[in-house]
Amino acid sequence: MSDRMLVGQLATGITAPIQGNRAVVGNRSQAADQTSFREILSRQQLKFSHHAEQRLQQRGITLLPEQVERIASAVEQAAAKGAKDSLVLFKDIAMIVSVPNRTVVTAMDGSSMKEHIFTQIDSAVVVG
């Protein structure tokens, strides 16, 4: 038997349009939340790359959920201005964030920032 795959037989995963929460009533599904695609994307939480998680842990940096929300909000504002790669300053923490992906790429504390030069960024955001 051959291990050949014919076109159309290879499935890489489940794909479907993003829709709001759906409640199933009887034989029909009813949209429980009439949200637009843009609103769903804007609710997307900030993600941390594996590298950023390691750096936060190594440097003893802990972020509370409300702090992450404030940072995510600042990233949303940067996105609205067209930013792509931002330096985000929060208290004594500096983070490089891929704005389109909403992903913190790396992070450092105040003592690690000394004598560092940040390159390949197009914006800086100070989170109050």
C-alpha positions as CSV (number, residue, x, y, z in Angstrom):
1,M,0.0,0.0,0.0
2,S,1.3,3.4,-0.9
3,D,1.5,6.4,1.5
4,R,0.6,8.8,-1.2
5,M,-1.9,11.6,-0.4
6,L,-4.2,13.0,-3.0
7,V,-5.0,16.7,-3.3
8,G,-7.9,17.4,-1.0
9,Q,-7.1,14.6,1.4
10,L,-4.6,16.5,3.5
11,A,-6.2,18.5,6.3
12,T,-4.0,20.7,8.5
13,G,-6.6,21.5,11.1
14,I,-10.0,22.9,11.6
15,T,-10.7,26.1,9.8
16,A,-13.8,28.1,10.1
17,P,-14.8,31.8,10.2
18,I,-14.5,33.5,13.5
19,Q,-17.9,34.0,15.0
20,G,-19.3,35.1,18.3
21,N,-20.4,32.6,21.0
22,R,-23.2,30.5,19.6
23,A,-26.0,28.9,21.6
24,V,-27.7,25.9,20.1
25,V,-31.4,25.9,20.4
26,G,-33.3,22.9,18.9
27,N,-32.0,22.2,15.4
28,R,-30.7,25.7,14.7
29,S,-27.9,27.7,16.2
30,Q,-28.4,31.3,17.3
31,A,-25.8,33.9,17.6
32,A,-25.5,34.7,21.3
33,D,-23.0,37.5,20.7
34,Q,-23.3,39.7,17.6
35,T,-19.6,40.9,17.5
36,S,-17.6,41.9,14.5
37,F,-14.3,40.3,13.5
38,R,-12.5,43.5,14.5
39,E,-14.1,43.5,18.0
40,I,-13.0,39.9,18.5
41,L,-9.5,40.7,17.5
42,S,-9.4,43.7,19.7
43,R,-10.3,41.5,22.7
44,Q,-7.3,39.3,22.0
45,Q,-5.1,39.2,25.2
46,L,-1.5,39.9,25.1
47,K,0.7,36.8,24.5
48,F,4.2,36.2,25.7
49,S,6.7,34.3,23.6
50,H,8.6,31.4,25.2
51,H,11.7,33.6,25.2
52,A,9.9,36.5,27.0
53,E,8.4,34.1,29.6
54,Q,11.9,32.8,30.3
55,R,13.3,36.3,30.7
56,L,10.5,37.3,33.0
57,Q,11.1,34.3,35.1
58,Q,14.9,34.7,35.2
59,R,14.6,38.3,36.2
60,G,11.9,37.7,38.8
61,I,9.3,39.8,37.0
62,T,5.7,39.0,37.9
63,L,2.8,40.7,36.2
64,L,-0.7,40.8,37.6
65,P,-3.7,40.3,35.3
66,E,-4.8,43.9,35.6
67,Q,-1.2,45.0,34.7
68,V,-1.2,42.7,31.6
69,E,-4.6,44.3,30.6
70,R,-3.1,47.8,30.9
71,I,-0.1,46.8,28.7
72,A,-2.5,45.1,26.2
73,S,-4.5,48.3,26.1
74,A,-1.3,50.3,25.3
75,V,-0.4,47.8,22.6
76,E,-3.9,48.4,21.1
77,Q,-3.2,52.1,21.0
78,A,0.1,51.5,19.3
79,A,-1.7,49.3,16.7
80,A,-4.2,52.1,16.1
81,K,-1.2,54.4,15.2
82,G,0.2,51.8,12.8
83,A,3.1,50.5,15.0
84,K,4.7,47.2,14.2
85,D,7.5,46.6,16.7
86,S,7.2,48.7,19.9
87,L,9.3,49.2,23.0
88,V,6.7,49.2,25.8
89,L,7.8,50.7,29.1
90,F,5.8,49.7,32.2
91,K,7.1,50.8,35.6
92,D,10.8,49.5,35.5
93,I,10.1,46.8,32.9
94,A,10.9,47.2,29.2
95,M,9.3,44.9,26.7
96,I,9.7,44.6,22.9
97,V,6.3,43.8,21.5
98,S,5.3,42.6,18.0
99,V,2.2,44.7,17.7
100,P,0.4,42.9,14.9
101,N,0.8,39.6,16.7
102,R,0.1,41.1,20.2
103,T,3.1,39.2,21.4
104,V,5.8,40.2,23.9
105,V,9.1,39.1,22.3
106,T,11.4,39.8,25.2
107,A,11.4,41.7,28.5
108,M,13.9,43.1,31.0
109,D,13.9,44.9,34.3
110,G,15.4,48.2,35.1
111,S,18.9,46.9,36.0
112,S,19.1,44.8,32.8
113,M,18.1,47.9,30.7
114,K,21.3,49.8,31.6
115,E,23.6,50.3,28.6
116,H,21.2,48.5,26.3
117,I,20.3,49.9,22.9
118,F,16.9,49.0,21.5
119,T,17.0,48.6,17.7
120,Q,14.5,47.6,15.0
121,I,11.5,49.3,16.8
122,D,9.3,51.8,15.2
123,S,7.6,53.1,18.3
124,A,7.8,53.4,22.1
125,V,4.9,53.3,24.5
126,V,5.0,54.4,28.1
127,V,2.2,52.7,30.1
128,G,1.0,54.9,32.9
